[in-house]
Amino acid sequence: MSYDIWLEIDTGAPEDELPMVVEIGNYTSNVWPMWMEALNGVRLAEFHRAPCSEAAGPLAEAVTRMEATPAIYQAMNPENGWGNYEGALAYLRRLAEACAKHPKCRIYISH
């Protein structure tokens, strides 16, 4: 299982016709414990449909936490080798930076 995340902006069109603004990409869900730790107990999936204007701050703080204490997160590397601290951090950073750059968008998460 994995996460696919993208940002969309509401143009007033029907929801299934909203334009995608940024494709964050796909990353394995095997690293969800790292993200949950960095997000203070919040699952990344809970950001589905969240406005970027509200999510950017908590996501940036989670990135800062992961960068400040890498050993905590490296110890959570999945035993099966699918995903790791570096990839999880890069994916979360990409999402946080995109939200900061596009505050009028919403986050969409498929997993």
C-alpha positions as CSV (number, residue, x, y, z in Angstrom):
1,M,0.0,0.0,0.0
2,S,1.2,3.5,-0.7
3,Y,0.1,7.1,-0.5
4,D,-0.6,9.2,-3.6
5,I,-0.8,12.9,-2.8
6,W,-1.6,15.9,-5.0
7,L,-2.9,19.4,-4.5
8,E,-6.0,20.8,-6.2
9,I,-7.5,24.3,-6.4
10,D,-11.2,24.9,-6.2
11,T,-12.2,26.8,-9.3
12,G,-15.9,26.4,-8.7
13,A,-16.1,23.5,-11.2
14,P,-17.5,20.1,-10.1
15,E,-15.2,18.3,-7.7
16,D,-14.2,15.7,-10.3
17,E,-13.1,18.4,-12.6
18,L,-10.9,20.4,-10.3
19,P,-7.5,21.1,-11.8
20,M,-4.5,19.4,-10.2
21,V,-1.9,22.0,-9.3
22,V,0.9,19.9,-7.9
23,E,1.6,16.2,-8.0
24,I,3.5,15.3,-4.8
25,G,3.9,11.7,-5.9
26,N,3.7,8.3,-4.5
27,Y,5.4,6.8,-1.4
28,T,5.1,3.7,0.5
29,S,2.8,3.6,3.5
30,N,5.3,1.5,5.4
31,V,6.7,4.7,6.9
32,W,3.4,5.9,8.4
33,P,4.8,5.5,12.0
34,M,7.5,8.1,11.2
35,W,5.0,10.6,9.8
36,M,2.6,10.0,12.7
37,E,5.5,10.5,15.2
38,A,6.5,13.7,13.4
39,L,2.9,14.9,13.2
40,N,2.4,14.5,17.0
41,G,0.0,11.5,16.7
42,V,-1.9,12.7,13.6
43,R,-2.0,10.3,10.6
44,L,-0.9,11.8,7.3
45,A,-4.2,10.6,5.8
46,E,-6.1,12.9,8.1
47,F,-4.8,15.8,5.9
48,H,-7.1,14.6,3.1
49,R,-9.0,17.6,1.8
50,A,-7.3,19.9,4.3
51,P,-6.7,23.5,3.0
52,C,-3.0,24.0,2.4
53,S,-3.2,27.3,4.2
54,E,-4.0,25.3,7.4
55,A,-1.8,22.3,6.8
56,A,1.4,24.1,5.8
57,G,2.4,25.0,9.3
58,P,1.9,21.5,10.9
59,L,3.6,19.9,8.0
60,A,6.6,22.2,8.2
61,E,6.9,21.6,11.9
62,A,6.9,17.8,11.3
63,V,9.7,18.2,8.8
64,T,11.7,20.2,11.3
65,R,11.1,17.5,13.9
66,M,12.3,14.8,11.5
67,E,15.4,16.8,10.6
68,A,16.3,17.5,14.2
69,T,16.2,14.0,15.5
70,P,17.0,11.6,12.6
71,A,18.0,8.7,14.8
72,I,14.5,8.4,16.2
73,Y,13.1,8.1,12.7
74,Q,15.9,6.0,11.3
75,A,15.1,3.4,14.0
76,M,11.6,3.2,12.5
77,N,12.9,2.2,9.1
78,P,10.6,-0.7,7.9
79,E,12.2,-4.1,8.3
80,N,11.1,-5.1,4.8
81,G,13.2,-2.4,3.3
82,W,10.3,-0.7,1.6
83,G,10.8,3.0,2.5
84,N,13.2,4.7,4.8
85,Y,13.8,7.8,6.8
86,E,15.4,9.7,3.9
87,G,12.5,9.0,1.5
88,A,9.8,9.7,4.1
89,L,11.4,13.0,5.0
90,A,11.8,14.0,1.4
91,Y,8.2,13.2,0.6
92,L,6.9,15.1,3.7
93,R,9.1,18.0,2.8
94,R,7.8,18.1,-0.7
95,L,4.3,18.2,0.6
96,A,5.0,20.9,3.2
97,E,6.8,23.1,0.6
98,A,4.0,22.7,-1.9
99,C,1.4,23.7,0.6
100,A,3.4,26.8,1.6
101,K,3.7,27.7,-2.0
102,H,0.0,27.0,-2.9
103,P,-2.0,28.0,0.2
104,K,-5.3,28.2,-1.8
105,C,-5.1,24.5,-2.7
106,R,-6.4,21.5,-0.8
107,I,-4.5,18.3,-0.2
108,Y,-5.9,15.1,-1.8
109,I,-4.6,11.8,-0.5
110,S,-5.3,8.3,-1.9
111,H,-4.0,5.3,-0.1
